[in-house]
């Protein structure tokens, strides 16, 4: 898509990931229309940089060609898309809604069908990466979309992602994202339990890390997780509540496919325990403290 015909882009969901994505869309020269969700301060910053504000999702969709959503869950996505003041109430035929949230694929399919009936395109493009990568414009976009829709949104996604991968039709992005998060959140539970065992048997976190770091068991997730364990640095900014939500979606997806999730259910229950301790808003590496406390470690 040439600079002369760049689409007008709408964005809703200016949280830890969305704020950096929106900044990069502006920096790439796109006209940006934003609607308030929870982050008024970020919205005001974007307006100062040239973005315009829409008073509702309906108004935003009536004026934008491509609308990106980066919201906590399918429930919020459905609220923004449907209803009298939702995106579909204002979207014109040919508008594209791109859901970058980590969402329930069943809900994604339903929203695709509802949108398609109105001549509106719907794609899923969940994110791989961290808030720092969102700021840098180096995320990965895992896209589920029709080929024609992908061709139209790829250049805009490239404003905030260094890798834009077309996985297949709608829902494939969200399915792959749930599998990715299943792996990472299982790592988080494993690290927490291993650290608790280590402490109870006389090995501190520094000793544990001296063996794991740089070994075959090391990875980027481990490193950001251990930044909190070792230094108290909140580098891994993903809440335990969101982790639990994603594992709930993962298990529902597996159940629908007839797959027994012995590990998935066990891992979800560890995060359920964290929520029951009132720690849902804490970031994932704090699971190490919660598991340690449960074991008097």
N, C-alpha and C positions, 0 to 999 in steps of 0.2 A: 504494500500500500504506500503510495507516494506521499510526500509531505503535503502536497496540494489537496489531497482528499483524506487527510487524517480525520478519523471519527471523533465526535465529541464523546468523552468518556464520563460516566457516572460512577461514583464510589460510595458504598455504605459499609461501615465497619472499621473505624479508625483506631483499632486497638494496638497491641504490641506488634503485630505483623502488618496490619492494614495501613498504619500511619506511614511506614517506610515505603510501602508499595505506592501509595497515593503521591508521596513526594517525588518518587521516581517517574511516575506518569507525567506529572507536571514538568519535571526537569527534561523529559524527552520531547517536550514541545506540544503535548496534547492539551486541548482545552478540557478542563476538569470541572465537573459539577458534583458537589458533595451534599449529603444530607446527614443531619445530626443523628447519632445513635446514642453513645454514652460519652464520647470524647469531645466535649465542646472546645477544650483548649487546643487540641490538634486541629479541629475544624477551623477555628479562628486563625491559626498559624497558616493553614493552607489558603485561606481567603486572602491573607496579607500577601501571599506569594502569587496570587492571580486566579485562584479557584473561585467559582461562584457557588452560592448556597441554594439548595432547593428546600422548600418547606415541608415536603413529604416525599416518600418513595414514588407516589403517583406523579407528582410534578417532575421529579428527577427523570423518570422513565419517559415522560412526554417529550423531553428535550434531548435526551442522550441517545447515542447510537449503540453504545456498548456499556453495560452496567456491571460492575464488579461488586460482589458481596464477600465480606470476610468477617463472618459472625460466629458466635460460640457454638451453635448447634443447629440441627435441622428445625427445631421449634422456632428459633428466631428467624431462620431463613423463610420458613413458611409464612410467618407473620408479615414479613417485609414484602413477600411476593404476592400474597393473596389479600383479599379484603377490599373494601371501598377506597382505601387510601394507599393500597399496595401497588407494586410495580406494574402488575398486569392490568390494573385499572387505568393506567396512563400510557402504557407502551403501545407504540404503533407497529404495524406489521414490518418485519425485518429487523426490529430491535433484538439485540442479543443480551441475555442475562447470563453472567458467568459466576458460578458459585465456587469461591476459593476456600470456603469453610471445610472442616472435616465433618462430613455429614453421613446420614443414613442413606445408603443407595436406594432403598425402597422409596423414601421420600423424594430423592432426586429424580427417579423415574416418573413419579406422579407429577412433579412440577414440570418436567419435560413434556409430558403428555398434555397437561393443562395449558402450557405455553404454546405448544405446537398448534393446538386447536384455535388459538387466537392469531396465528401467523407470526408468533414470537419464537425466536430460537433460545434454547437453554443448553448450557454446557457446564461441566464440572471441571475445575482446575485447582484442586487442593495443592497445598504448598509443601515442599521439602526444604528444610532449613531453619534458621533461627532469626530472632528479631534483628540481630546484627547484620545478617545477610539480607534481610528485608531492607534495611537502611542502605546497604551497599548495592542493592539491585542484583544480587547474585543468588537468588532463590532458585529452586527447581519447580516448574509447573507440571503437574501430572494431569494431562488433559483428556477428558472424555467428551467427544463431540463428533457430529457429522463432519465429513471432510471439508465441505464448503464453509461451515461455521468455524472450523479450526483455522482455515486459511485467512479468515477475516480477523480473528482475535490474536493470532500468533504475533504479529508485530507489536501489539499493545502489551501482551504478556512479556515480550522481550524487553520492555522498559523496566521491569522489576525482576526478571528471571534471566539467569545466564544460560539456563537449559530449559527448553520448552518441549516436552515429550508428548506426542499424540499417541495415547495407548489404545484407542479404539472408540467405540460409540459411547454415548452418554452412560454414566455410572461407572465406567472402567477406572476413571481417575479416583473416584471416592473409594472404590473397592481396593485399589492398590494402596491408597493412603492408609486405610484401616489395617492392611497387612503390614505396612511399614511401621505404623505406630504400635501394633501388636508386638513386633520384634523389639522396638526400642523400650517400650514400657515393661516388657518382660525382663530386659536387661536391668532396668531400674529396680525391679523387685528382687532380682538375683543379687545385685550389688548390695542392697539393703540387708538381705538375709546373710550373705557372706560376711559382711562387715560386722553384723551382730555376733555371728559365730566366732569370728576372729577375736573380737573384744572379750567375749566370754572365755576364750581359751588362751588369753594372754598376748595376743597380737594386736598392736594398735593400727590405726588407719594408715599411718606413714609407712609402716612395715609392709602392709598389704599392698599399698600403691607402689612401693619400690620394686615389687616383683611383677605386678600386672602391667604397669606403664612401660610401653615399648615392646611388650611381648605380643604373641599372637592373640591374646585376649583383649588387647587395647583397641579402642576405636574413638571416634569423635564424641559419641554419646558418653562414653566412660569419662572422657577428659572434662567435659563441662559438668557432669554429675559430681566428679571428684573435686572440682574447684570449690564447691560448697562444703563437701565433707572435710577437706583439708584446710581451707582458708575462710570459709563462711561467705564466699563470693557467690552471689545469686546470678550466675552466668546462664543457667538453664531455666529460662523463664516460661515454664509451661505448668499450669496448675494441676493439682491432684484431682480436682473436680473435672477438668477437661479430660484428664487421663481416664478417669472412671467412665465418662461419657463415651469415649472412643472405644473402650473395651466392651462396653455394653452393646454398641453398634456392631462391633466385630463378632461377638457371640451370636447376635441376632442374625447376621449375615451367614454365619456358619450353620446355625440351626436351620435356616431356610434351605441351605444346600445339603442338609442331612449329614453334616460333619460333626463328630463327637469332639468337643473341645475340653479335654481333660486339663491341659495347661492353661488355655484361655480362661476357663472358669476359675481356676485357682488364682491366677494373676489378678483377675477382676476382683476377687474377694479380698485380696490384700489392699487394693485401692478403696474398696468399700469400707474396710476397717478404718482406713485413714479418714474417710469422710465422716464416719461415725464418731471419730474423735474430734470432730469440729475443725479439721485441718484442710478442708476442701480448697481454700484460696491459697494455701501454701504451694510453693513450687515443688516439682517432683523430687529433687534430691533430698528434701526433708523427709522423704519416706524412710531414709536411713535412720533418722532419729526416732520415728514412730515405731519401726520394727525393733529397734534397740530397746526402747522403753517397754514394749510389750514383753520383752525377754529379760528385763532387769539387767540389761547390758550397759 
